[in-house]
Amino acid sequence: MKVDRRGFLRLGATAAASVALSPLPTFAQGAASRVVVVGGGFGGASCARALRQADPRIAVTLVEANPTFTACPFSNAVIAGLRQLTAQQFTYERVAADGITVVRAQAMAVDAPGRSVTLADGARLPYDRLVLSPGIEIRWGALPGYDEAAAALMPHAWLAGEQTLLLRRQLEAMDDGGVVVISAPANPFRCPPGPYERASLIAYYLKTKKPKSKLLVLDAKDTFSKQKLFQAAWAELYPGLLEWVSLSKGGNVTSVDAATRTLVTDFGRHQAKVANVIPPQKAGRIADAAGVADRSGWCPIDPVTFESKLQPNVHVIGDSAIAGAMPKSAFAANSQAKTCAAAVATLLAGGTPSTPKLINTCYSLVAPDYGISVAGVYVPSGGLLADVAGAGGVSPAEAPRATRAAEAVLAEAWFRTITGEVFG
Ligand SMILES: Cc1cc2nc3c(=O)[nH]c(=O)nc-3n(C[C@H](O)[C@H](O)[C@H](O)COP(=O)(O)OP(=O)(O)OC[C@H]3O[C@@H](n4cnc5c(N)ncnc54)[C@H](O)[C@@H]3O)c2cc1C
């Protein structure tokens, strides 16, 4: 059967899945092996492309539920009205143009012993190796009162898209003088500095548009990423407007009441005009179905190959993976994707993958012209990825505003570069 790759991409989910049911199309003569990648985000799309680069004989199929990817990095700027959601959205045309079969469908199950993935319409995709990069799933109900209906009133906005716009609209609709409350979860969760960047940019919005308002951040932790830098910037930029309440000061939210937008802690009740609840999370749902998530809800992996410690021939990258000291970030997912692709190509060719060195850099905006960053280098150690002491670091504590402004420009450049690499 002859399949035009771009035509394949344009097919609807059912049709695409049905085509995929028949023997997978082979795009290079003498294709060595079949790799299926589930999840076309920062990890999955990067991995699919890196696999094709590592060995063009590998037939790579990318299974993604949505026709368009909506990126979380910089989505906090959308919430603060500084950016449009369309600037966050990317299609899979260039990915398909690399010779990757893009199947628009939800992967529902994995038969690890039989090496196949089942799609929503029942179609099965056989594989030699499978890579899962499904991102996160909200742990509905883990925070009492917070279910999908509650998220329509108290948005999490931790999966970019409609939730991002809902939170923005709620802020825009709020009268000046209202109280905005953000609740931040305990570790681990997607994007450790994310809640604090969000608090900063919402504070910026309030300061410039609704200066009589207040922002309360209720936290389930006593410490957080880039804390000293954030707190110094808050003292400088948002005094009296933004208040952070740590775990030990009563910040842990124990339940919510969506109808009254109330967040309950051990120390009291906070009624919000706008409430952004960032709830506990776990690996994307397919990880559970594939049997690669452990009791923590996340996926233990071998740090050299990213192969699951629970199922052979299944690799897990990105937010879903337990990557030790490496944070759950787009940069980390991209870095892991390349390492995993190289390892998978080597394993399929009968070789032994070499020990990788991975990097991560995370920029955060405290205001549109005020950026801060953290960077790290990670190597396999004791079955996990460990931080290489002294190899990373954070922005200097004392720095002129010009340095912060330069980092804000770098943050934007970082976003353009990574999205260009993954989707462009
Ligand atoms: C507010 C916010 C700000 C952030 N800022 C930054 C930042 O500045 N820098 C940074 O590095 N990181 C940032 N992040 C983190 C970053 O978004 C994630 O770490 C990154 O997206 C993880 O990549 P991933 O591939 O694991 O998951 P994702 O990028 O979420 O991709 C998962 C994909 O899998 C698909 N999928 C899931 N299940 C299935 C299935 N069963 N079948 C088919 N498709 C499926 C989804 O539709 C999705 O497209 C931020 C996150 C948030 C929430």
The ligand as a Gaussian input file, in Angstrom:
#p B3LYP/6-31G(d) Opt

LIG

0 1
 C        2.474000      27.045000      33.375000
 C        3.616000      26.222000      32.883000
 C        4.782000      26.849000      32.483000
 C        5.858000      26.083000      32.027000
 N        7.010000      26.721000      31.659000
 C        8.072000      26.005000      31.260000
 C        9.274000      26.654000      30.881000
 O        9.367000      27.889000      30.901000
 N       10.331000      25.892000      30.504000
 C       10.256000      24.537000      30.455000
 O       11.253000      23.897000      30.090000
 N        9.128000      23.887000      30.819000
 C        8.034000      24.570000      31.216000
 N        6.870000      23.914000      31.570000
 C        6.856000      22.441000      31.627000
 C        6.597000      21.774000      30.276000
 O        5.394000      22.227000      29.703000
 C        6.519000      20.255000      30.441000
 O        7.543000      19.815000      31.283000
 C        6.645000      19.560000      29.089000
 O        5.536000      19.903000      28.283000
 C        6.766000      18.062000      29.242000
 O        6.852000      17.426000      27.988000
 P        6.156000      15.991000      27.794000
 O        6.520000      15.536000      26.438000
 O        6.414000      15.139000      28.962000
 O        4.586000      16.328000      27.852000
 P        3.730000      17.302000      26.918000
 O        4.586000      18.333000      26.304000
 O        2.550000      17.721000      27.721000
 O        3.226000      16.350000      25.757000
 C        2.351000      15.282000      26.002000
 C        1.566000      15.019000      24.731000
 O        1.049000      13.698000      24.782000
 C       -0.260000      13.682000      24.268000
 N       -0.902000      12.498000      24.839000
 C       -1.013000      12.179000      26.154000
 N       -1.581000      10.985000      26.293000
 C       -1.833000      10.514000      25.041000
 C       -2.402000       9.330000      24.540000
 N       -2.846000       8.353000      25.349000
 N       -2.539000       9.172000      23.192000
 C       -2.106000      10.144000      22.349000
 N       -1.530000      11.301000      22.778000
 C       -1.400000      11.470000      24.106000
 C       -0.840000      15.023000      24.704000
 O       -1.942000      15.404000      23.890000
 C        0.369000      15.942000      24.550000
 O        0.418000      16.534000      23.261000
 C        5.757000      24.664000      31.987000
 C        4.568000      24.040000      32.393000
 C        3.511000      24.802000      32.834000
 C        2.247000      24.102000      33.263000

